[in-house]
Amino acid sequence: MIKVVATLSIKPNEVDTFLTLAKKIVAATLEADGGCRSYSLCEDVNAVNTFAFIEEWESQTALDAHMQSTHFVELFPKISELATEPSAISILKTRI
């Protein structure tokens, strides 16, 4: 099992646009990407305008396929443009 936490700090004036794009990528991923166990967007309660995509994948192969999907390739660069800095991405492998 692979888990991903991708954290982004969004420009204050871009939060609404970010949420619109995030909703699209979450829906498309859950609908189309095989091997996706869960994919959600969470808001950090301690950091203003900071969000994290929390993902769970059956395998690295499934995650790799997601990162090549049309919706990811089209939407994630647009999402990244709304951030104050590059996203912090942690890829974790379940051990126990």
Residue, then its C-alpha position, 0 to 999 in steps of 0.5 A: m500500500i502506498k500513501v501520498v500526502a501532497t501539501l500546498s499553501i495557496k495564495p489567499n486570492e486564489v483559494d476559490t479557484f484552487l478549490t474548484l480545480a481540486k474538486k475536479i481532480v478528486a472526482a476524476t481520480l476517484e472515478a477513473d483511476g484504478g488502484c485508488r483506495s482513497y483520494s481526498l483534500c483536507e484543509d490544515v486547521n493550524a495554517v491558513n490557506t494550506f491544504a493537503f491531498i491525502e491519497e491511498w494507492e494499492s501499488q506504486t504502479a497505480l500511483d504512477a498511472h495516476m500521475q500520467s492520467t489526463h486529468f492529473v497532467e492537465l489539472f495539477p500544473k494549474i493547481s501548482e500555479l496557485a501555490t505560494e511555493p512548490s508542493a511538499i510531497s511525501i510518498l509513504k509505504t505501509r509497513i505494518 
